[in-house]
Amino acid sequence: MRKLKNSELDRLDVSEFKDAKKSPIIIILDNIRSLNNIGSVFRTSDAFLIEKIYLCGITAQPPHNDIRKTALGSTETVDWEYAENTIDVVNNLKNKDVKICSIEQAENATMLNNFNPELNTKYAFVFGNEVKGVAQDIVNTSDLVIEIPQYGTKHSLNISVSAGVVIWDVFSKLKKN
């Protein structure tokens, strides 16, 4: 088995990415502290043609060197917008019939492996602060809370890892339909 060269990967250029049909997935980052986490979410969002990222509260915005290091140019491809207040973004998207899903450990949460996205439905997944998680008012406003099953001692994943797990899971489920 031979590793592929970068020239063999059939990558989209920026204009092709902008014109490509996007996944019906929006990402909301609720007060993310780490610039590296933000950059990683951009990079994952590029990989799976995410429609848009909302950067809320204290979440830093491009251009920034620490975001750029992990984003590897994806801040130029993935649409993004800054909003001071996460709840305003959530309410605006709900008014556009977007299903809001907080990724959090909560009572009566739906386990990710049991979540089946509906066709012809757009979803916004909210990822929270590295210490406090998704704010309670956002959890209260969400249509659904999704929990990533974990079986070890920590029951805690880095936010960029959580985003990667959720985005891949939902993307692959939507592709099957």
PyMOL commands that place a pseudoatom at each C-alpha (Angstrom):
pseudoatom trace, name=CA, resn=MET, resi=1, chain=A, elem=C, hetatm=0, pos=[0.000, 0.000, 0.000]
pseudoatom trace, name=CA, resn=ARG, resi=2, chain=A, elem=C, hetatm=0, pos=[1.383, 3.404, -1.017]
pseudoatom trace, name=CA, resn=LYS, resi=3, chain=A, elem=C, hetatm=0, pos=[0.653, 6.677, 0.715]
pseudoatom trace, name=CA, resn=LEU, resi=4, chain=A, elem=C, hetatm=0, pos=[-0.954, 9.229, -1.570]
pseudoatom trace, name=CA, resn=LYS, resi=5, chain=A, elem=C, hetatm=0, pos=[0.832, 12.424, -2.466]
pseudoatom trace, name=CA, resn=ASN, resi=6, chain=A, elem=C, hetatm=0, pos=[-0.909, 15.735, -1.778]
pseudoatom trace, name=CA, resn=SER, resi=7, chain=A, elem=C, hetatm=0, pos=[-1.289, 16.211, -5.539]
pseudoatom trace, name=CA, resn=GLU, resi=8, chain=A, elem=C, hetatm=0, pos=[-3.323, 12.961, -5.683]
pseudoatom trace, name=CA, resn=LEU, resi=9, chain=A, elem=C, hetatm=0, pos=[-5.888, 13.977, -3.035]
pseudoatom trace, name=CA, resn=ASP, resi=10, chain=A, elem=C, hetatm=0, pos=[-8.266, 15.762, -5.423]
pseudoatom trace, name=CA, resn=ARG, resi=11, chain=A, elem=C, hetatm=0, pos=[-8.608, 18.729, -3.076]
pseudoatom trace, name=CA, resn=LEU, resi=12, chain=A, elem=C, hetatm=0, pos=[-10.964, 21.600, -3.805]
pseudoatom trace, name=CA, resn=ASP, resi=13, chain=A, elem=C, hetatm=0, pos=[-9.486, 25.049, -4.195]
pseudoatom trace, name=CA, resn=VAL, resi=14, chain=A, elem=C, hetatm=0, pos=[-11.056, 27.943, -2.259]
pseudoatom trace, name=CA, resn=SER, resi=15, chain=A, elem=C, hetatm=0, pos=[-13.496, 28.942, -5.012]
pseudoatom trace, name=CA, resn=GLU, resi=16, chain=A, elem=C, hetatm=0, pos=[-14.556, 25.322, -5.592]
pseudoatom trace, name=CA, resn=PHE, resi=17, chain=A, elem=C, hetatm=0, pos=[-15.125, 24.939, -1.846]
pseudoatom trace, name=CA, resn=LYS, resi=18, chain=A, elem=C, hetatm=0, pos=[-17.243, 28.102, -1.744]
pseudoatom trace, name=CA, resn=ASP, resi=19, chain=A, elem=C, hetatm=0, pos=[-19.370, 26.769, -4.634]
pseudoatom trace, name=CA, resn=ALA, resi=20, chain=A, elem=C, hetatm=0, pos=[-19.672, 23.210, -3.276]
pseudoatom trace, name=CA, resn=LYS, resi=21, chain=A, elem=C, hetatm=0, pos=[-22.938, 21.932, -1.822]
pseudoatom trace, name=CA, resn=LYS, resi=22, chain=A, elem=C, hetatm=0, pos=[-22.578, 22.167, 1.950]
pseudoatom trace, name=CA, resn=SER, resi=23, chain=A, elem=C, hetatm=0, pos=[-23.621, 19.741, 4.650]
pseudoatom trace, name=CA, resn=PRO, resi=24, chain=A, elem=C, hetatm=0, pos=[-26.797, 20.859, 6.460]
pseudoatom trace, name=CA, resn=ILE, resi=25, chain=A, elem=C, hetatm=0, pos=[-24.673, 21.424, 9.566]
pseudoatom trace, name=CA, resn=ILE, resi=26, chain=A, elem=C, hetatm=0, pos=[-23.878, 24.647, 11.403]
pseudoatom trace, name=CA, resn=ILE, resi=27, chain=A, elem=C, hetatm=0, pos=[-21.416, 24.864, 14.279]
pseudoatom trace, name=CA, resn=ILE, resi=28, chain=A, elem=C, hetatm=0, pos=[-21.818, 27.262, 17.207]
pseudoatom trace, name=CA, resn=LEU, resi=29, chain=A, elem=C, hetatm=0, pos=[-18.825, 27.786, 19.491]
pseudoatom trace, name=CA, resn=ASP, resi=30, chain=A, elem=C, hetatm=0, pos=[-20.037, 29.065, 22.873]
pseudoatom trace, name=CA, resn=ASN, resi=31, chain=A, elem=C, hetatm=0, pos=[-17.235, 30.908, 24.676]
pseudoatom trace, name=CA, resn=ILE, resi=32, chain=A, elem=C, hetatm=0, pos=[-14.290, 28.761, 23.591]
pseudoatom trace, name=CA, resn=ARG, resi=33, chain=A, elem=C, hetatm=0, pos=[-11.028, 29.858, 25.250]
pseudoatom trace, name=CA, resn=SER, resi=34, chain=A, elem=C, hetatm=0, pos=[-8.401, 27.982, 23.246]
pseudoatom trace, name=CA, resn=LEU, resi=35, chain=A, elem=C, hetatm=0, pos=[-7.399, 29.437, 19.910]
pseudoatom trace, name=CA, resn=ASN, resi=36, chain=A, elem=C, hetatm=0, pos=[-6.002, 26.047, 18.909]
pseudoatom trace, name=CA, resn=ASN, resi=37, chain=A, elem=C, hetatm=0, pos=[-9.403, 24.464, 19.537]
pseudoatom trace, name=CA, resn=ILE, resi=38, chain=A, elem=C, hetatm=0, pos=[-11.041, 27.121, 17.380]
pseudoatom trace, name=CA, resn=GLY, resi=39, chain=A, elem=C, hetatm=0, pos=[-8.580, 26.470, 14.552]
pseudoatom trace, name=CA, resn=SER, resi=40, chain=A, elem=C, hetatm=0, pos=[-9.124, 22.721, 14.819]
pseudoatom trace, name=CA, resn=VAL, resi=41, chain=A, elem=C, hetatm=0, pos=[-12.899, 23.151, 14.547]
pseudoatom trace, name=CA, resn=PHE, resi=42, chain=A, elem=C, hetatm=0, pos=[-12.401, 25.238, 11.407]
pseudoatom trace, name=CA, resn=ARG, resi=43, chain=A, elem=C, hetatm=0, pos=[-10.205, 22.529, 9.898]
pseudoatom trace, name=CA, resn=THR, resi=44, chain=A, elem=C, hetatm=0, pos=[-12.705, 19.760, 10.675]
pseudoatom trace, name=CA, resn=SER, resi=45, chain=A, elem=C, hetatm=0, pos=[-15.532, 21.939, 9.349]
pseudoatom trace, name=CA, resn=ASP, resi=46, chain=A, elem=C, hetatm=0, pos=[-13.648, 22.372, 6.079]
pseudoatom trace, name=CA, resn=ALA, resi=47, chain=A, elem=C, hetatm=0, pos=[-13.124, 18.605, 5.797]
pseudoatom trace, name=CA, resn=PHE, resi=48, chain=A, elem=C, hetatm=0, pos=[-16.871, 17.908, 5.990]
pseudoatom trace, name=CA, resn=LEU, resi=49, chain=A, elem=C, hetatm=0, pos=[-18.219, 20.943, 4.075]
pseudoatom trace, name=CA, resn=ILE, resi=50, chain=A, elem=C, hetatm=0, pos=[-19.885, 22.534, 7.099]
pseudoatom trace, name=CA, resn=GLU, resi=51, chain=A, elem=C, hetatm=0, pos=[-22.194, 25.391, 6.128]
pseudoatom trace, name=CA, resn=LYS, resi=52, chain=A, elem=C, hetatm=0, pos=[-21.089, 27.941, 8.733]
pseudoatom trace, name=CA, resn=ILE, resi=53, chain=A, elem=C, hetatm=0, pos=[-19.429, 28.475, 12.100]
pseudoatom trace, name=CA, resn=TYR, resi=54, chain=A, elem=C, hetatm=0, pos=[-20.678, 31.010, 14.637]
pseudoatom trace, name=CA, resn=LEU, resi=55, chain=A, elem=C, hetatm=0, pos=[-18.024, 32.280, 17.044]
pseudoatom trace, name=CA, resn=CYS, resi=56, chain=A, elem=C, hetatm=0, pos=[-19.744, 33.561, 20.183]
pseudoatom trace, name=CA, resn=GLY, resi=57, chain=A, elem=C, hetatm=0, pos=[-18.821, 35.420, 23.350]
pseudoatom trace, name=CA, resn=ILE, resi=58, chain=A, elem=C, hetatm=0, pos=[-15.131, 35.177, 24.230]
pseudoatom trace, name=CA, resn=THR, resi=59, chain=A, elem=C, hetatm=0, pos=[-14.412, 32.880, 21.270]
pseudoatom trace, name=CA, resn=ALA, resi=60, chain=A, elem=C, hetatm=0, pos=[-11.578, 34.512, 19.319]
pseudoatom trace, name=CA, resn=GLN, resi=61, chain=A, elem=C, hetatm=0, pos=[-11.922, 35.349, 15.640]
pseudoatom trace, name=CA, resn=PRO, resi=62, chain=A, elem=C, hetatm=0, pos=[-9.616, 35.057, 12.670]
pseudoatom trace, name=CA, resn=PRO, resi=63, chain=A, elem=C, hetatm=0, pos=[-7.179, 36.366, 11.739]
pseudoatom trace, name=CA, resn=HIS, resi=64, chain=A, elem=C, hetatm=0, pos=[-5.058, 35.229, 14.655]
pseudoatom trace, name=CA, resn=ASN, resi=65, chain=A, elem=C, hetatm=0, pos=[-1.744, 33.357, 14.515]
pseudoatom trace, name=CA, resn=ASP, resi=66, chain=A, elem=C, hetatm=0, pos=[-2.792, 30.646, 16.991]
pseudoatom trace, name=CA, resn=ILE, resi=67, chain=A, elem=C, hetatm=0, pos=[-6.036, 29.969, 15.085]
pseudoatom trace, name=CA, resn=ARG, resi=68, chain=A, elem=C, hetatm=0, pos=[-4.155, 29.991, 11.777]
pseudoatom trace, name=CA, resn=LYS, resi=69, chain=A, elem=C, hetatm=0, pos=[-1.632, 27.387, 13.011]
pseudoatom trace, name=CA, resn=THR, resi=70, chain=A, elem=C, hetatm=0, pos=[-4.284, 24.706, 13.460]
pseudoatom trace, name=CA, resn=ALA, resi=71, chain=A, elem=C, hetatm=0, pos=[-6.826, 25.907, 10.880]
pseudoatom trace, name=CA, resn=LEU, resi=72, chain=A, elem=C, hetatm=0, pos=[-4.314, 25.583, 8.014]
pseudoatom trace, name=CA, resn=GLY, resi=73, chain=A, elem=C, hetatm=0, pos=[-6.206, 28.012, 5.779]
pseudoatom trace, name=CA, resn=SER, resi=74, chain=A, elem=C, hetatm=0, pos=[-9.722, 26.781, 6.547]
pseudoatom trace, name=CA, resn=THR, resi=75, chain=A, elem=C, hetatm=0, pos=[-10.691, 30.191, 7.962]
pseudoatom trace, name=CA, resn=GLU, resi=76, chain=A, elem=C, hetatm=0, pos=[-10.603, 31.276, 4.313]
pseudoatom trace, name=CA, resn=THR, resi=77, chain=A, elem=C, hetatm=0, pos=[-12.943, 28.517, 3.130]
pseudoatom trace, name=CA, resn=VAL, resi=78, chain=A, elem=C, hetatm=0, pos=[-15.517, 27.957, 5.873]
pseudoatom trace, name=CA, resn=ASP, resi=79, chain=A, elem=C, hetatm=0, pos=[-18.052, 30.772, 6.296]
pseudoatom trace, name=CA, resn=TRP, resi=80, chain=A, elem=C, hetatm=0, pos=[-18.041, 32.200, 9.795]
pseudoatom trace, name=CA, resn=GLU, resi=81, chain=A, elem=C, hetatm=0, pos=[-19.566, 35.006, 11.771]
pseudoatom trace, name=CA, resn=TYR, resi=82, chain=A, elem=C, hetatm=0, pos=[-18.944, 36.495, 15.196]
pseudoatom trace, name=CA, resn=ALA, resi=83, chain=A, elem=C, hetatm=0, pos=[-21.793, 37.196, 17.610]
pseudoatom trace, name=CA, resn=GLU, resi=84, chain=A, elem=C, hetatm=0, pos=[-21.408, 38.525, 21.116]
pseudoatom trace, name=CA, resn=ASN, resi=85, chain=A, elem=C, hetatm=0, pos=[-24.393, 36.627, 22.483]
pseudoatom trace, name=CA, resn=THR, resi=86, chain=A, elem=C, hetatm=0, pos=[-24.834, 32.899, 21.822]
pseudoatom trace, name=CA, resn=ILE, resi=87, chain=A, elem=C, hetatm=0, pos=[-28.529, 32.930, 22.749]
pseudoatom trace, name=CA, resn=ASP, resi=88, chain=A, elem=C, hetatm=0, pos=[-29.221, 35.506, 20.028]
pseudoatom trace, name=CA, resn=VAL, resi=89, chain=A, elem=C, hetatm=0, pos=[-27.636, 33.203, 17.427]
pseudoatom trace, name=CA, resn=VAL, resi=90, chain=A, elem=C, hetatm=0, pos=[-29.602, 30.217, 18.737]
pseudoatom trace, name=CA, resn=ASN, resi=91, chain=A, elem=C, hetatm=0, pos=[-32.919, 32.091, 18.676]
pseudoatom trace, name=CA, resn=ASN, resi=92, chain=A, elem=C, hetatm=0, pos=[-32.235, 33.488, 15.195]
pseudoatom trace, name=CA, resn=LEU, resi=93, chain=A, elem=C, hetatm=0, pos=[-31.471, 30.008, 13.843]
pseudoatom trace, name=CA, resn=LYS, resi=94, chain=A, elem=C, hetatm=0, pos=[-34.520, 28.510, 15.576]
pseudoatom trace, name=CA, resn=ASN, resi=95, chain=A, elem=C, hetatm=0, pos=[-36.657, 31.135, 13.811]
pseudoatom trace, name=CA, resn=LYS, resi=96, chain=A, elem=C, hetatm=0, pos=[-35.246, 29.756, 10.536]
pseudoatom trace, name=CA, resn=ASP, resi=97, chain=A, elem=C, hetatm=0, pos=[-36.311, 26.196, 11.504]
pseudoatom trace, name=CA, resn=VAL, resi=98, chain=A, elem=C, hetatm=0, pos=[-32.775, 25.066, 12.298]
pseudoatom trace, name=CA, resn=LYS, resi=99, chain=A, elem=C, hetatm=0, pos=[-32.711, 22.333, 14.975]
pseudoatom trace, name=CA, resn=ILE, resi=100, chain=A, elem=C, hetatm=0, pos=[-30.438, 23.352, 17.847]
pseudoatom trace, name=CA, resn=CYS, resi=101, chain=A, elem=C, hetatm=0, pos=[-28.448, 20.530, 19.444]
pseudoatom trace, name=CA, resn=SER, resi=102, chain=A, elem=C, hetatm=0, pos=[-26.242, 21.202, 22.444]
pseudoatom trace, name=CA, resn=ILE, resi=103, chain=A, elem=C, hetatm=0, pos=[-23.376, 18.764, 22.872]
pseudoatom trace, name=CA, resn=GLU, resi=104, chain=A, elem=C, hetatm=0, pos=[-23.394, 18.268, 26.603]
pseudoatom trace, name=CA, resn=GLN, resi=105, chain=A, elem=C, hetatm=0, pos=[-23.831, 15.809, 29.437]
pseudoatom trace, name=CA, resn=ALA, resi=106, chain=A, elem=C, hetatm=0, pos=[-27.356, 16.421, 30.733]
pseudoatom trace, name=CA, resn=GLU, resi=107, chain=A, elem=C, hetatm=0, pos=[-30.415, 14.691, 32.083]
pseudoatom trace, name=CA, resn=ASN, resi=108, chain=A, elem=C, hetatm=0, pos=[-32.344, 12.902, 29.350]
pseudoatom trace, name=CA, resn=ALA, resi=109, chain=A, elem=C, hetatm=0, pos=[-29.651, 13.587, 26.758]
pseudoatom trace, name=CA, resn=THR, resi=110, chain=A, elem=C, hetatm=0, pos=[-29.738, 11.539, 23.566]
pseudoatom trace, name=CA, resn=MET, resi=111, chain=A, elem=C, hetatm=0, pos=[-26.593, 9.485, 23.131]
pseudoatom trace, name=CA, resn=LEU, resi=112, chain=A, elem=C, hetatm=0, pos=[-24.821, 10.335, 19.883]
pseudoatom trace, name=CA, resn=ASN, resi=113, chain=A, elem=C, hetatm=0, pos=[-24.939, 6.730, 18.701]
pseudoatom trace, name=CA, resn=ASN, resi=114, chain=A, elem=C, hetatm=0, pos=[-28.758, 6.857, 19.060]
pseudoatom trace, name=CA, resn=PHE, resi=115, chain=A, elem=C, hetatm=0, pos=[-29.149, 10.203, 17.281]
pseudoatom trace, name=CA, resn=ASN, resi=116, chain=A, elem=C, hetatm=0, pos=[-30.590, 9.840, 13.792]
pseudoatom trace, name=CA, resn=PRO, resi=117, chain=A, elem=C, hetatm=0, pos=[-30.598, 13.115, 11.862]
pseudoatom trace, name=CA, resn=GLU, resi=118, chain=A, elem=C, hetatm=0, pos=[-33.663, 13.731, 9.749]
pseudoatom trace, name=CA, resn=LEU, resi=119, chain=A, elem=C, hetatm=0, pos=[-33.313, 14.331, 6.038]
pseudoatom trace, name=CA, resn=ASN, resi=120, chain=A, elem=C, hetatm=0, pos=[-34.132, 17.829, 4.812]
pseudoatom trace, name=CA, resn=THR, resi=121, chain=A, elem=C, hetatm=0, pos=[-33.403, 19.243, 8.272]
pseudoatom trace, name=CA, resn=LYS, resi=122, chain=A, elem=C, hetatm=0, pos=[-30.635, 21.674, 9.081]
pseudoatom trace, name=CA, resn=TYR, resi=123, chain=A, elem=C, hetatm=0, pos=[-28.843, 21.245, 12.418]
pseudoatom trace, name=CA, resn=ALA, resi=124, chain=A, elem=C, hetatm=0, pos=[-26.769, 23.604, 14.542]
pseudoatom trace, name=CA, resn=PHE, resi=125, chain=A, elem=C, hetatm=0, pos=[-24.476, 21.889, 17.037]
pseudoatom trace, name=CA, resn=VAL, resi=126, chain=A, elem=C, hetatm=0, pos=[-23.399, 23.949, 20.036]
pseudoatom trace, name=CA, resn=PHE, resi=127, chain=A, elem=C, hetatm=0, pos=[-20.021, 23.225, 21.637]
pseudoatom trace, name=CA, resn=GLY, resi=128, chain=A, elem=C, hetatm=0, pos=[-19.235, 24.893, 24.939]
pseudoatom trace, name=CA, resn=ASN, resi=129, chain=A, elem=C, hetatm=0, pos=[-16.454, 26.328, 27.006]
pseudoatom trace, name=CA, resn=GLU, resi=130, chain=A, elem=C, hetatm=0, pos=[-13.574, 24.017, 27.903]
pseudoatom trace, name=CA, resn=VAL, resi=131, chain=A, elem=C, hetatm=0, pos=[-14.322, 24.299, 31.650]
pseudoatom trace, name=CA, resn=LYS, resi=132, chain=A, elem=C, hetatm=0, pos=[-18.031, 25.096, 31.985]
pseudoatom trace, name=CA, resn=GLY, resi=133, chain=A, elem=C, hetatm=0, pos=[-19.411, 23.460, 28.851]
pseudoatom trace, name=CA, resn=VAL, resi=134, chain=A, elem=C, hetatm=0, pos=[-22.471, 24.779, 27.036]
pseudoatom trace, name=CA, resn=ALA, resi=135, chain=A, elem=C, hetatm=0, pos=[-24.197, 27.524, 29.030]
pseudoatom trace, name=CA, resn=GLN, resi=136, chain=A, elem=C, hetatm=0, pos=[-27.362, 26.362, 30.801]
pseudoatom trace, name=CA, resn=ASP, resi=137, chain=A, elem=C, hetatm=0, pos=[-29.575, 28.930, 29.029]
pseudoatom trace, name=CA, resn=ILE, resi=138, chain=A, elem=C, hetatm=0, pos=[-28.430, 27.478, 25.699]
pseudoatom trace, name=CA, resn=VAL, resi=139, chain=A, elem=C, hetatm=0, pos=[-29.113, 23.931, 26.922]
pseudoatom trace, name=CA, resn=ASN, resi=140, chain=A, elem=C, hetatm=0, pos=[-32.597, 25.078, 28.017]
pseudoatom trace, name=CA, resn=THR, resi=141, chain=A, elem=C, hetatm=0, pos=[-33.296, 26.589, 24.595]
pseudoatom trace, name=CA, resn=SER, resi=142, chain=A, elem=C, hetatm=0, pos=[-31.979, 23.637, 22.600]
pseudoatom trace, name=CA, resn=ASP, resi=143, chain=A, elem=C, hetatm=0, pos=[-34.275, 21.284, 20.724]
pseudoatom trace, name=CA, resn=LEU, resi=144, chain=A, elem=C, hetatm=0, pos=[-32.070, 18.393, 21.758]
pseudoatom trace, name=CA, resn=VAL, resi=145, chain=A, elem=C, hetatm=0, pos=[-29.080, 17.672, 23.948]
pseudoatom trace, name=CA, resn=ILE, resi=146, chain=A, elem=C, hetatm=0, pos=[-26.683, 15.096, 22.541]
pseudoatom trace, name=CA, resn=GLU, resi=147, chain=A, elem=C, hetatm=0, pos=[-24.098, 13.336, 24.657]
pseudoatom trace, name=CA, resn=ILE, resi=148, chain=A, elem=C, hetatm=0, pos=[-21.040, 11.527, 23.343]
pseudoatom trace, name=CA, resn=PRO, resi=149, chain=A, elem=C, hetatm=0, pos=[-20.916, 8.149, 25.089]
pseudoatom trace, name=CA, resn=GLN, resi=150, chain=A, elem=C, hetatm=0, pos=[-17.706, 7.732, 27.082]
pseudoatom trace, name=CA, resn=TYR, resi=151, chain=A, elem=C, hetatm=0, pos=[-16.631, 4.682, 29.037]
pseudoatom trace, name=CA, resn=GLY, resi=152, chain=A, elem=C, hetatm=0, pos=[-13.388, 5.630, 30.805]
pseudoatom trace, name=CA, resn=THR, resi=153, chain=A, elem=C, hetatm=0, pos=[-12.711, 7.540, 34.011]
pseudoatom trace, name=CA, resn=LYS, resi=154, chain=A, elem=C, hetatm=0, pos=[-12.664, 11.136, 32.722]
pseudoatom trace, name=CA, resn=HIS, resi=155, chain=A, elem=C, hetatm=0, pos=[-15.977, 11.550, 30.865]
pseudoatom trace, name=CA, resn=SER, resi=156, chain=A, elem=C, hetatm=0, pos=[-14.492, 14.631, 29.285]
pseudoatom trace, name=CA, resn=LEU, resi=157, chain=A, elem=C, hetatm=0, pos=[-13.229, 15.226, 25.749]
pseudoatom trace, name=CA, resn=ASN, resi=158, chain=A, elem=C, hetatm=0, pos=[-11.396, 18.227, 24.374]
pseudoatom trace, name=CA, resn=ILE, resi=159, chain=A, elem=C, hetatm=0, pos=[-13.834, 20.481, 22.507]
pseudoatom trace, name=CA, resn=SER, resi=160, chain=A, elem=C, hetatm=0, pos=[-12.041, 20.027, 19.180]
pseudoatom trace, name=CA, resn=VAL, resi=161, chain=A, elem=C, hetatm=0, pos=[-12.185, 16.254, 19.623]
pseudoatom trace, name=CA, resn=SER, resi=162, chain=A, elem=C, hetatm=0, pos=[-15.885, 16.450, 20.537]
pseudoatom trace, name=CA, resn=ALA, resi=163, chain=A, elem=C, hetatm=0, pos=[-16.546, 18.528, 17.432]
pseudoatom trace, name=CA, resn=GLY, resi=164, chain=A, elem=C, hetatm=0, pos=[-14.680, 16.038, 15.261]
pseudoatom trace, name=CA, resn=VAL, resi=165, chain=A, elem=C, hetatm=0, pos=[-16.596, 13.079, 16.684]
pseudoatom trace, name=CA, resn=VAL, resi=166, chain=A, elem=C, hetatm=0, pos=[-20.010, 14.747, 16.301]
pseudoatom trace, name=CA, resn=ILE, resi=167, chain=A, elem=C, hetatm=0, pos=[-19.362, 16.226, 12.854]
pseudoatom trace, name=CA, resn=TRP, resi=168, chain=A, elem=C, hetatm=0, pos=[-18.077, 12.925, 11.475]
pseudoatom trace, name=CA, resn=ASP, resi=169, chain=A, elem=C, hetatm=0, pos=[-20.926, 10.929, 13.045]
pseudoatom trace, name=CA, resn=VAL, resi=170, chain=A, elem=C, hetatm=0, pos=[-23.690, 13.202, 11.746]
pseudoatom trace, name=CA, resn=PHE, resi=171, chain=A, elem=C, hetatm=0, pos=[-22.023, 13.679, 8.340]
pseudoatom trace, name=CA, resn=SER, resi=172, chain=A, elem=C, hetatm=0, pos=[-21.684, 9.907, 7.845]
pseudoatom trace, name=CA, resn=LYS, resi=173, chain=A, elem=C, hetatm=0, pos=[-25.289, 9.274, 8.935]
pseudoatom trace, name=CA, resn=LEU, resi=174, chain=A, elem=C, hetatm=0, pos=[-26.559, 11.918, 6.509]
pseudoatom trace, name=CA, resn=LYS, resi=175, chain=A, elem=C, hetatm=0, pos=[-24.460, 10.451, 3.673]
pseudoatom trace, name=CA, resn=LYS, resi=176, chain=A, elem=C, hetatm=0, pos=[-26.062, 7.031, 4.200]
pseudoatom trace, name=CA, resn=ASN, resi=177, chain=A, elem=C, hetatm=0, pos=[-29.544, 8.464, 3.628]
for i in range(1, 177): cmd.bond("trace and resi %d" % i, "trace and resi %d" % (i + 1))
show_as sticks, trace
zoom trace
